[in-house]
Amino acid sequence: MRASDLLLDFGRPVAYFPGLVKRLGSVNAVIFFSQIFYWQDKADSKLGVYKTSEEIESETGLSYREQLTARKHLVSRGILVETNKRLEHKIYYLIDCEKLDYVMSQPIENAPNAQSATGESHNSDFAEQQNERPRQDKTDGGDETNPQFDPTEITTYITTDITDGTSGEPDDKKSSSKIKLNYENIINSYHDILSDMPAIKVMTDERKRKLRNFWIKFKFNQERWENYLSYIASNCRWMMEDRDNGRGGTWRRKNLDYLITERCYVAVKEERANDK
């Protein structure tokens, strides 16, 4: 079989509007926009289009990290409205057509991050990644969120046994299942959404074990993980602050290791960890 024949197994070609690259910030932003714009009038919800990051990746080829950056470009221009329905564990995407019309009416030279002849932004994503991670935009605790996306990359992608419980060994071997756990996406989301918490620079075996157990015990996936972190960012700001303990010492801000404990999860779920 010829290599070209295999293209039939690679999915459908992705159509996008190349003329929008200079206005929307990057090729990936236009691809993401084009996909949501296509599905918007077919969506059942007035909130817009609901698709998981995995579905978008299968349809467009954009990795999770590329989607984050594309969404950042669109949200910063007001073109993309994201509604986070935490109880449903869903994020809806809606194109603001009025804002799109405004952006389209502006001269190219007035567009933010005007493109070079190669189609790349002068303020490139690479340059952004070299700076410190941006602080997350403040939210009002409601459904809508406009997060910043410039995560620090930690590349560990493994296939592993995910088990219930808190130890590194399966508590019930019959209940363990073989799944893929993308540590890069997990840590990128933590860095991006909770940028005030201490950064994770080393993924130790102990952290991997705890993450494995935490995800299976509370049935997490990437989207539910992001919703969990977003809720903490909006409602549990105390976790991101060093505080006086009243005895001359300091309570240090929480980190990833605390977030993946049962104690933290239950307190957040029951809203006992909310800011007073």
N, C-alpha and C positions, 0 to 999 in steps of 0.2 A: 504494500500500500504506500502511495506517495504521501509525503509529509503534508502537502496541500490538502489531501483528502481528509486529514484529521481535523481540519478547521471546522468541519461540520459538527464535531463533538465538543467544540469550545464554547457553545452558547451562541446567542444572537448578537449581531453587531450592535454597538451602542451609537445612537445618533445624538449629536449635540450641535449647538450653535457656535461655530468658531468665531463669528463676529462679536460675540459677547466677552471674549477672553479679556480684552483690555478694560472692559467695564466691571467685570465681576472678580478680577484679581488673579485668576489662574485657570489653566485648562481643567484641572480637577474640580474647581468650583463650578465651572460651566457644565461639566458632566453631571455633577450632583444636582445642580439646578435643573438641567434638562430632564433628568429622570423624575424629579418631584413634580415639575411643571407638567410633564406628560400624564402622570397619574392623578393629578389634583382634581380634575373634573370627573374622575371616575371613583373618587373616594366617597365612602358612605358617611363619614363624620364631617361635621362643619369645622372641626379643628384641623382638618387637612389629611395628609397621607400618613399612615402608620406603616413603617417597614423597619425590621430589625437591621442592625449593621451587617449581619450575615447575609440577609436577603439582598441588601444594596451591593454588597461585595460580589455576590453571585451574578447580579444583573449588570454591574458596571466594571467590575475588576478592581475597584478602589478598595484598598486595604482599610482596616479600621482607622489607622493613623491618618491616612490620606483623607478619609471622610471627615475626621475631626478638623483638619486644616481647611478643607473645603467649606465646611459649615461655618467656621470662624470668618472666612472671607464674606460669606453671604449674610451672616448675622450682623457683622460690623457695618454693612451697607444698609441694613434694615430690610433687605429683600426677603430673607428667610425668617419666619416666626416659628419658634420651637415651643411646644406646649408639653410639659412633663406631667403626666398623670401618674402620680406615684402609686396610688392604690391599685391601678391597673398594670403597673410596671411597663408603661408604654410612653414613647415620645412621638408626638405628631409633628409633621412638617407642613408648613403652609407658606406658599409664595404670596407676598404682599404685592399685588399687581399695581396698586397705586404708587407704591415706592419704586417698583420696577419701571413704571412709566416715567417717573421723575428722573431716575438714574439714566434711562435711555435718552432723555431729552437734553442731558448735559453734554457739553463738548468733551471730547475724549481727553483733552489736556487737563480738564477739571476732575477727571475721575481719580479716586484714590488709588495709589499704587499703580500708576500708569505703566503699561507694559513696554518692554524693549522690542526690538525687531525679532527676537527669538521667541516672543510670546511669554517670557518670564518677567515677573515683577522686579523692579529695581530694588524694592524692599522685599527680597526673596524670603521664602520659608527657611532656607538654610541660615540666613542672617538672623532670623528670629530665634532659631534653635540655639544659636550661640549665646544669646542673652539669657538672663535669668528668666525662669518661668514666670509668665505674667500672673498677676494676682487676679483671682476670679472676680467678675463683676458682682456687685452686691445685688441680692434679690430681695423681694418683699415677702418671701415665704409662700407665695401663691403657686399656681400651676406653671406659669411661664418662666422659663429660664433662658438666659443668653450667656452660656459659658464661654470662657476663653480656651483655646486649644493650641498649645505649643508644648506637648509633653516631652519629658526627658526619656530618651530611648534606653530600655534595658531589654536586650534580645535573648530571651530564653523561651523556646517553644518546644514543649515536650509532650509525649504521650505517657500517661501515668495512670495508676489505679487511684480512683477517688473513693474514699471510704467515710463512713459516719464516725462520730466520736471525735476525741481530741488528741489521741496518740498518733504516732507515725504508722502503727500497724493496724490492719483492718480489725474492727470490733466484730464484724460479721462478714466472713469471707463470701458468704452466699449473696450478700447485698452489694458487694463491690462491683463496679462496672468500669469498663475500659473507655475512657473519653480523653479528648484533647483539652489541655488547659493552657491557654495562651498567657504566659506570665507577662509578656511585653504589654499586651492590652490592659491587663489588670493593673500593673504598676503605672502605666501611662495615665490611666484614668485617675488613679490616686493622686499623682503629681499635679495633674491638670485641675481637677475639681477642688482638691484640698491643698492648694499651693502653700498655705501657711503652716502646714504640718511638716515635720522633719522629712527630708528626702530619703528615699531608699536607694542606697548605693551598692549594696551587696545583697543578693538573693541567696541567703543561707539555706541549707537543707532543712533546718528547723522551721524557717518561714514557709518554705514550700509545703512541708507536712501540715502546718497549721492552716494554710490556705486551702489545701486539698480537702481537709476535714470540714472546714467552715463552709466551703461552697456546696459540698454534698449534703451536709446536715441541714442547711437552710435553703437548699434548692436554688442556688444562685446560678445566673448566667451573666453574660457581659452587660446586658441592658439593665438587669435588676441590680447588679453591682453599681452601675453608674447612678441609678435612682437612689440607692442607699447612701452613697457618698454625697449626692446633691442635697438630700434631705439634711444630712449632718451639716453641710456647708451653710444651709439656710437657717437651720433651727438650733444648732448646737455649737455656736461660735465659741463657747467657753472651752471646748476641746482644743481649739487652735490658739489659746492664749496661755502664757505663763502667769500664774496667779500667786499672790501672797497667801501662805497657808496659816497666817495668824500666829505663828510661833517663831517668827524670824527667818523662816525658810521660804522656799518657793515650790509650788506645785508646777511641774513641767507640763507643757502641752502634750497632748496625746499623739500617738503615731500609728502606723499601720498595724503594729503588733497588738495594740489595744482594740482597734476597730474589728479585728477578726476573732474576738473573743465572744463567747455566748453572753457574757454579762453585758457587754456593750450593745450587742444586737438586740437583746430583749429589752433593754432600757430605751433604745431608740424606737423600737417597734411599738412599745407601750407609751411612748411620748414622755417618759420619765426623765429623759436626758435633755429635754428642751431647755433653752435658756429661760431663766426665771424672769 
